[in-house]
Amino acid sequence: MIFLGIILAGAAVCVAVGIISENTAPATLSVFGQHVPGVTSQAQVFVAGIIVTIFFVIGLTISSLAMGRSMRVRRELRNLREEHEESLSTMEMERQQFQRELARARARGRTPQPTGDIPVAGHVDRDPVSPFFDQSA
């Protein structure tokens, strides 16, 4: 979009230079040696100048808006990268702290040794033989 705006503004400048350099008569309009049909009065030449100026302003506006958007996107990306790096460094420090705490706890012998038993929700350990069939009572 920046390029499009610059091209549009440049074309308007070229047309304006062509109009200024080629016109000697007050009521005709020629651009780069070509006569523009339908322009027969000074008011029409003035309107043509206004149209060229409008295209120039539109080109500059497109370029400036696109440049502002591009700068804003770059700034947001830079801020996101900084936040990402900060969060990564914070997570790395927390991981190192947890590793130190785990090493201290293991050194004291507080951590339970894994037994391989997997607890099942709602399951209560019972004697495999029901008291109903118990013959000792």
PyRosetta script that sets phi, psi and omega in degrees:
from pyrosetta import init, pose_from_sequence

init()
pose = pose_from_sequence("MIFLGIILAGAAVCVAVGIISENTAPATLSVFGQHVPGVTSQAQVFVAGIIVTIFFVIGLTISSLAMGRSMRVRRELRNLREEHEESLSTMEMERQQFQRELARARARGRTPQPTGDIPVAGHVDRDPVSPFFDQSA")
pose.set_psi(1, -35.8)
pose.set_omega(1, 177.8)
pose.set_phi(2, -60.6)
pose.set_psi(2, -45.3)
pose.set_omega(2, -179.3)
pose.set_phi(3, -61.9)
pose.set_psi(3, -41.7)
pose.set_omega(3, 179.1)
pose.set_phi(4, -61.9)
pose.set_psi(4, -43.3)
pose.set_omega(4, 178.7)
pose.set_phi(5, -64.2)
pose.set_psi(5, -41.1)
pose.set_omega(5, 179.0)
pose.set_phi(6, -65.9)
pose.set_psi(6, -41.0)
pose.set_omega(6, 178.0)
pose.set_phi(7, -62.1)
pose.set_psi(7, -44.7)
pose.set_omega(7, -179.6)
pose.set_phi(8, -63.2)
pose.set_psi(8, -44.9)
pose.set_omega(8, 179.0)
pose.set_phi(9, -66.1)
pose.set_psi(9, -40.6)
pose.set_omega(9, 178.4)
pose.set_phi(10, -63.6)
pose.set_psi(10, -41.5)
pose.set_omega(10, 177.8)
pose.set_phi(11, -63.3)
pose.set_psi(11, -40.0)
pose.set_omega(11, 178.5)
pose.set_phi(12, -64.4)
pose.set_psi(12, -39.2)
pose.set_omega(12, 178.1)
pose.set_phi(13, -65.8)
pose.set_psi(13, -43.1)
pose.set_omega(13, 178.6)
pose.set_phi(14, -60.8)
pose.set_psi(14, -43.7)
pose.set_omega(14, 178.9)
pose.set_phi(15, -64.2)
pose.set_psi(15, -41.7)
pose.set_omega(15, 179.6)
pose.set_phi(16, -63.6)
pose.set_psi(16, -42.4)
pose.set_omega(16, 178.2)
pose.set_phi(17, -64.2)
pose.set_psi(17, -41.6)
pose.set_omega(17, 177.6)
pose.set_phi(18, -62.3)
pose.set_psi(18, -41.4)
pose.set_omega(18, 179.2)
pose.set_phi(19, -65.4)
pose.set_psi(19, -45.4)
pose.set_omega(19, -176.8)
pose.set_phi(20, -66.8)
pose.set_psi(20, -41.0)
pose.set_omega(20, -175.0)
pose.set_phi(21, -78.6)
pose.set_psi(21, -26.4)
pose.set_omega(21, -173.7)
pose.set_phi(22, -95.0)
pose.set_psi(22, -22.1)
pose.set_omega(22, -172.6)
pose.set_phi(23, -90.1)
pose.set_psi(23, 121.8)
pose.set_omega(23, 174.8)
pose.set_phi(24, -115.0)
pose.set_psi(24, -26.7)
pose.set_omega(24, 179.7)
pose.set_phi(25, -88.5)
pose.set_psi(25, 145.0)
pose.set_omega(25, -176.0)
pose.set_phi(26, -74.1)
pose.set_psi(26, -18.9)
pose.set_omega(26, -173.8)
pose.set_phi(27, -120.4)
pose.set_psi(27, 16.3)
pose.set_omega(27, 176.6)
pose.set_phi(28, -124.4)
pose.set_psi(28, 159.5)
pose.set_omega(28, -179.1)
pose.set_phi(29, -132.7)
pose.set_psi(29, 120.9)
pose.set_omega(29, 175.0)
pose.set_phi(30, -131.8)
pose.set_psi(30, 142.1)
pose.set_omega(30, -178.8)
pose.set_phi(31, -125.3)
pose.set_psi(31, 119.5)
pose.set_omega(31, 179.5)
pose.set_phi(32, 52.3)
pose.set_psi(32, 43.8)
pose.set_omega(32, 176.3)
pose.set_phi(33, 84.1)
pose.set_psi(33, -3.4)
pose.set_omega(33, -179.9)
pose.set_phi(34, -104.9)
pose.set_psi(34, 127.3)
pose.set_omega(34, 178.6)
pose.set_phi(35, -76.3)
pose.set_psi(35, 133.3)
pose.set_omega(35, 178.7)
pose.set_phi(36, -88.2)
pose.set_psi(36, 116.9)
pose.set_omega(36, -177.4)
pose.set_phi(37, -72.3)
pose.set_psi(37, 150.4)
pose.set_omega(37, 175.4)
pose.set_phi(38, 89.6)
pose.set_psi(38, -5.9)
pose.set_omega(38, 179.3)
pose.set_phi(39, -102.5)
pose.set_psi(39, 107.8)
pose.set_omega(39, -176.0)
pose.set_phi(40, -125.1)
pose.set_psi(40, -4.8)
pose.set_omega(40, -178.8)
pose.set_phi(41, -130.9)
pose.set_psi(41, 165.8)
pose.set_omega(41, 179.4)
pose.set_phi(42, -67.0)
pose.set_psi(42, -32.2)
pose.set_omega(42, 177.9)
pose.set_phi(43, -63.8)
pose.set_psi(43, -39.0)
pose.set_omega(43, 178.5)
pose.set_phi(44, -68.9)
pose.set_psi(44, -36.1)
pose.set_omega(44, 175.3)
pose.set_phi(45, -64.6)
pose.set_psi(45, -41.1)
pose.set_omega(45, 178.3)
pose.set_phi(46, -62.3)
pose.set_psi(46, -44.0)
pose.set_omega(46, 178.9)
pose.set_phi(47, -63.2)
pose.set_psi(47, -39.1)
pose.set_omega(47, 177.6)
pose.set_phi(48, -62.7)
pose.set_psi(48, -38.4)
pose.set_omega(48, 176.3)
pose.set_phi(49, -64.7)
pose.set_psi(49, -39.5)
pose.set_omega(49, 176.9)
pose.set_phi(50, -63.6)
pose.set_psi(50, -41.4)
pose.set_omega(50, 179.3)
pose.set_phi(51, -63.2)
pose.set_psi(51, -43.5)
pose.set_omega(51, 177.7)
pose.set_phi(52, -62.3)
pose.set_psi(52, -41.8)
pose.set_omega(52, 178.2)
pose.set_phi(53, -63.3)
pose.set_psi(53, -39.7)
pose.set_omega(53, 178.2)
pose.set_phi(54, -61.9)
pose.set_psi(54, -44.0)
pose.set_omega(54, 177.9)
pose.set_phi(55, -62.8)
pose.set_psi(55, -38.2)
pose.set_omega(55, 177.1)
pose.set_phi(56, -62.0)
pose.set_psi(56, -46.7)
pose.set_omega(56, -179.5)
pose.set_phi(57, -65.0)
pose.set_psi(57, -40.5)
pose.set_omega(57, 177.9)
pose.set_phi(58, -61.8)
pose.set_psi(58, -42.9)
pose.set_omega(58, 178.1)
pose.set_phi(59, -60.9)
pose.set_psi(59, -45.4)
pose.set_omega(59, 178.2)
pose.set_phi(60, -64.4)
pose.set_psi(60, -38.8)
pose.set_omega(60, 179.8)
pose.set_phi(61, -65.0)
pose.set_psi(61, -44.6)
pose.set_omega(61, 178.1)
pose.set_phi(62, -59.8)
pose.set_psi(62, -44.7)
pose.set_omega(62, -179.5)
pose.set_phi(63, -63.3)
pose.set_psi(63, -45.4)
pose.set_omega(63, -177.3)
pose.set_phi(64, -68.7)
pose.set_psi(64, -38.9)
pose.set_omega(64, 178.1)
pose.set_phi(65, -65.9)
pose.set_psi(65, -42.0)
pose.set_omega(65, 179.6)
pose.set_phi(66, -66.6)
pose.set_psi(66, -38.7)
pose.set_omega(66, 178.7)
pose.set_phi(67, -65.8)
pose.set_psi(67, -42.8)
pose.set_omega(67, 177.9)
pose.set_phi(68, -61.9)
pose.set_psi(68, -41.8)
pose.set_omega(68, 178.7)
pose.set_phi(69, -64.4)
pose.set_psi(69, -42.9)
pose.set_omega(69, 179.6)
pose.set_phi(70, -61.7)
pose.set_psi(70, -43.6)
pose.set_omega(70, 179.1)
pose.set_phi(71, -65.6)
pose.set_psi(71, -38.6)
pose.set_omega(71, 179.5)
pose.set_phi(72, -65.3)
pose.set_psi(72, -42.2)
pose.set_omega(72, 179.3)
pose.set_phi(73, -64.8)
pose.set_psi(73, -42.3)
pose.set_omega(73, 178.5)
pose.set_phi(74, -62.9)
pose.set_psi(74, -41.7)
pose.set_omega(74, 178.8)
pose.set_phi(75, -62.8)
pose.set_psi(75, -43.5)
pose.set_omega(75, 178.7)
pose.set_phi(76, -63.4)
pose.set_psi(76, -41.9)
pose.set_omega(76, 178.2)
pose.set_phi(77, -63.5)
pose.set_psi(77, -41.3)
pose.set_omega(77, 178.5)
pose.set_phi(78, -62.9)
pose.set_psi(78, -43.0)
pose.set_omega(78, 178.6)
pose.set_phi(79, -64.0)
pose.set_psi(79, -41.1)
pose.set_omega(79, 178.8)
pose.set_phi(80, -64.8)
pose.set_psi(80, -39.3)
pose.set_omega(80, 177.0)
pose.set_phi(81, -62.8)
pose.set_psi(81, -42.8)
pose.set_omega(81, 178.9)
pose.set_phi(82, -62.8)
pose.set_psi(82, -43.4)
pose.set_omega(82, 178.1)
pose.set_phi(83, -63.0)
pose.set_psi(83, -40.7)
pose.set_omega(83, 179.7)
pose.set_phi(84, -63.4)
pose.set_psi(84, -44.3)
pose.set_omega(84, 178.3)
pose.set_phi(85, -63.8)
pose.set_psi(85, -40.3)
pose.set_omega(85, 178.1)
pose.set_phi(86, -63.5)
pose.set_psi(86, -43.5)
pose.set_omega(86, -180.0)
pose.set_phi(87, -66.9)
pose.set_psi(87, -37.5)
pose.set_omega(87, 177.2)
pose.set_phi(88, -64.5)
pose.set_psi(88, -42.8)
pose.set_omega(88, 179.6)
pose.set_phi(89, -67.1)
pose.set_psi(89, -37.6)
pose.set_omega(89, 177.1)
pose.set_phi(90, -63.7)
pose.set_psi(90, -44.2)
pose.set_omega(90, 179.3)
pose.set_phi(91, -65.2)
pose.set_psi(91, -36.8)
pose.set_omega(91, 178.6)
pose.set_phi(92, -65.8)
pose.set_psi(92, -41.6)
pose.set_omega(92, 177.7)
pose.set_phi(93, -64.8)
pose.set_psi(93, -41.3)
pose.set_omega(93, 178.1)
pose.set_phi(94, -63.8)
pose.set_psi(94, -40.6)
pose.set_omega(94, 178.9)
pose.set_phi(95, -62.6)
pose.set_psi(95, -43.1)
pose.set_omega(95, 178.7)
pose.set_phi(96, -64.5)
pose.set_psi(96, -38.2)
pose.set_omega(96, 178.6)
pose.set_phi(97, -65.8)
pose.set_psi(97, -43.1)
pose.set_omega(97, 178.1)
pose.set_phi(98, -64.4)
pose.set_psi(98, -37.0)
pose.set_omega(98, 177.4)
pose.set_phi(99, -65.4)
pose.set_psi(99, -40.3)
pose.set_omega(99, 177.4)
pose.set_phi(100, -64.4)
pose.set_psi(100, -43.4)
pose.set_omega(100, 178.8)
pose.set_phi(101, -63.2)
pose.set_psi(101, -40.7)
pose.set_omega(101, 178.7)
pose.set_phi(102, -64.8)
pose.set_psi(102, -41.1)
pose.set_omega(102, 178.6)
pose.set_phi(103, -64.7)
pose.set_psi(103, -40.4)
pose.set_omega(103, 177.1)
pose.set_phi(104, -64.4)
pose.set_psi(104, -42.8)
pose.set_omega(104, -179.1)
pose.set_phi(105, -66.2)
pose.set_psi(105, -39.4)
pose.set_omega(105, 177.8)
pose.set_phi(106, -67.7)
pose.set_psi(106, -35.2)
pose.set_omega(106, 179.2)
pose.set_phi(107, -66.8)
pose.set_psi(107, -32.5)
pose.set_omega(107, 178.3)
pose.set_phi(108, -80.6)
pose.set_psi(108, -16.4)
pose.set_omega(108, 179.6)
pose.set_phi(109, 84.7)
pose.set_psi(109, 22.4)
pose.set_omega(109, -177.6)
pose.set_phi(110, -84.5)
pose.set_psi(110, -23.3)
pose.set_omega(110, -174.7)
pose.set_phi(111, -77.3)
pose.set_psi(111, 131.9)
pose.set_omega(111, 178.0)
pose.set_phi(112, -70.1)
pose.set_psi(112, 143.6)
pose.set_omega(112, 178.0)
pose.set_phi(113, -77.5)
pose.set_psi(113, 136.6)
pose.set_omega(113, 179.2)
pose.set_phi(114, -66.2)
pose.set_psi(114, 135.0)
pose.set_omega(114, -176.4)
pose.set_phi(115, -104.1)
pose.set_psi(115, -17.4)
pose.set_omega(115, -178.7)
pose.set_phi(116, 92.6)
pose.set_psi(116, -11.7)
pose.set_omega(116, 176.9)
pose.set_phi(117, -75.7)
pose.set_psi(117, 137.3)
pose.set_omega(117, 178.6)
pose.set_phi(118, -109.8)
pose.set_psi(118, 116.5)
pose.set_omega(118, -179.9)
pose.set_phi(119, -69.3)
pose.set_psi(119, 141.0)
pose.set_omega(119, 179.0)
pose.set_phi(120, -113.7)
pose.set_psi(120, 132.7)
pose.set_omega(120, -178.4)
pose.set_phi(121, -64.8)
pose.set_psi(121, 132.1)
pose.set_omega(121, 176.6)
pose.set_phi(122, 81.8)
pose.set_psi(122, 1.3)
pose.set_omega(122, -178.4)
pose.set_phi(123, -98.0)
pose.set_psi(123, 129.1)
pose.set_omega(123, 178.0)
pose.set_phi(124, -115.1)
pose.set_psi(124, 131.4)
pose.set_omega(124, 179.1)
pose.set_phi(125, -69.1)
pose.set_psi(125, 126.9)
pose.set_omega(125, 179.3)
pose.set_phi(126, -128.9)
pose.set_psi(126, 165.2)
pose.set_omega(126, 175.1)
pose.set_phi(127, -69.3)
pose.set_psi(127, 136.3)
pose.set_omega(127, -175.9)
pose.set_phi(128, -63.9)
pose.set_psi(128, -20.5)
pose.set_omega(128, -179.8)
pose.set_phi(129, -102.7)
pose.set_psi(129, 131.8)
pose.set_omega(129, -179.7)
pose.set_phi(130, -71.4)
pose.set_psi(130, 144.6)
pose.set_omega(130, 177.7)
pose.set_phi(131, -64.1)
pose.set_psi(131, -18.4)
pose.set_omega(131, 179.6)
pose.set_phi(132, -67.7)
pose.set_psi(132, -36.0)
pose.set_omega(132, -179.6)
pose.set_phi(133, -93.7)
pose.set_psi(133, 4.1)
pose.set_omega(133, -177.9)
pose.set_phi(134, -70.9)
pose.set_psi(134, 120.9)
pose.set_omega(134, -175.9)
pose.set_phi(135, -86.0)
pose.set_psi(135, -14.6)
pose.set_omega(135, -174.7)
pose.set_phi(136, -77.3)
pose.set_psi(136, -12.3)
pose.set_omega(136, -175.1)
pose.set_phi(137, -86.2)
pose.dump_pdb("model.pdb")
